Amino acid sequence: MKKIIYTQENGVIAVVHPSDQSLLEMTIEEIAQRVVPVGISTYSIVEHTTIPADRSFRNAWTGVGIGTAGATIIEDLAKAKELHKAKIREARADKFTALDIEYQRATETSADTSAIVAKKQALRDAPDASGIAAATNTTELKAQWDTSILGSSPYS
Amino acid sequence: MSTLRINNIEAKSVPASPTLDEKIKLTNSSGDVLVHIDGKTSGITTIGINTTDGNIKFDENSNIVVTGIVTATAFHGDGSNLTNLPTATNITVADESTDTTCFPLYATAASGNLAPKTGSNLTFNSSSGNLRTGSLFLGQGSNESKTQDGLIMERNSGDGECHITAGRSGGNYGGLKFFVAGASGVTIRHRIPYNSDIQWFAPDGTTEIARLDSNRNFRFNSGYGTANTAYGVRAWIAFKAAGNANVTRGSGNATMTDHGTGDFTMNFLTAMPDTGYSMVGSAGYNSGQIVLGLTAAGTSSSPTTTGFRFTVRANYSNSTLMDEEYINLIVVR
C-alpha cells in the first residue's frame, strides 16, 4: 500500500495514510495534491514497507531523499536520545512523589533516610547516564533503561 | 289464349329509310307494353320492361346502363370503377393471437371518410400481446415535445436510457406522482415535484415518511413526528497508531497524516462546506483520549474545511502523547 511522506517544519517526517476506500476513488498522486500542506514543496510516494514499524522514537524520524522515489526514513539518533531522556523523566515523576512521601515519614520518625536520598539521586542522574550518550543506535539506546530504579521499560 | 311459335322474327328497317328505328313491342291483351325493344340508329339499343322508355340500354361496346335499382344474387368483377359507394361503418373482425408482427390501423383525423394507415414504428405482437413504439405520450399536446403537458415515456437514443418525463407547456412546472391502491384506497406513495424533491408517503397517502430534498438534505421520519433532516457521517477512519500506523479502514474521502507520536490529522479529500462539522472519536486499548485541535507542541490548530488535527493523550498526563492501538473517528455534518 502506498504512503505519502514529507518533512514537517520541525524536521520530523509526516506520513499520510490514505484509507483503503480513498485509493479506490483517487490515485495516490491526487491524494498527495490535496493533503500535503501548502508550503511543503516536496514529498515522496513510497511503499508502506518504507515506514518503520517501531514507533519507539517516532518523533525522531527523519526523511532521506524526500522528493525522490527512493526516499527512506531514518531515526535521528540525537533526537532519539532526547526522546529517551524524556521517557525517563516521565517514568521517574511518580517515583519522585512516592519517595518524597517516604522521606517525609522517615523524617517524622527520625528514621534513616540515606537509602531514600540515594534512590532520589539515582533518579535525578538517570537521564544523564553515560550509556545514553555512548549509544550508537536506537537498539543500544533502548537498553539504557535501568529497571531497578525506573521500573519496566517502555520498549519491552 | 293462343300460342304463336315462330323460328325467327327480324325487325329490319327499310334500306330506303335508314333513319327509322327497328322496334319490337310486346303487349298484353289490354295493350299494356310488356317488352319494348328499340334499336336506335345511333347504335344504342334500349329495352323497356313494362314501358316503351329505354330503362335498359346496350351500346356498341357491350356496356349496359340500367335506369333504376339493380338487384342480383351475385356480382362479379373487381368493381374498381364503381363510384359513390357508401362508406363502410362496420367491418368484421376476428380474435387472432398468432401473428408476431402486426401493424395497428390509424387514421389521420378524428372523423370523416379517411384512409386506414399503419406506421412501421408502431407494431403489435398479437402472440405475446406486446405493443411496441419508440415513445409513448400520454397527454393532450400537439406533439411529443417534453414541453407539452403530458407524460412521455421513451427510450432515448441519445443516451440509450429510458426517459419518463412529466412534460409541461408554457414554462409551467411539472411533477410526477405515483399512486398505489391499498387499504386506504388509491393513495399517493411517491412524488417528484418540479423542484427535484423525492418524497415517500405512508399508505395513508398523507404521512410523509422521507424526503430527499433539492437542498441535498435527506429527511426521514423515524419517530421524529415529521420528516426531519438526517445528518450523515461525512467521513470516518479507523487505524492502529501502534505499529506502522496503517489505516485499516476509512471512507473514500478520508486520509490520516501521522505527524508524530500521538499527533495526527484527519484529512478530507473532498472539502467540507464549512468548518461547522462535529467530530467524535475514541482511542483505546490503553488510557488514551482524543484531544481535538491541539498539536504535539501544545499549540492550537483549528479545524479547517480540509481536515483537523488531533492528539491522543494519556488520561493520567496531559503532556504524554500516545500511539494507541485503536483510534476511530467519525465526522458528522
Interface residues (C-beta under 8 A of the other chain):
Chain A: M1 Q8 N10 V12 A14 V15 V16 H17 P18 S19 D20 Q21 S22 L24 E25 M26 I31 R34 V35 H48 I51 P52 A53 R55 R58 N59 W61 E90
Chain B: I237 F239 A241 A242 G243 N244 A245 N246 V247 T248 R249 G250 S251 G252 N253 A254 T255 M256 T257 D258 H259 G260 T261 N267 L269 A296 A297 T306 G307 S317 T320 D323
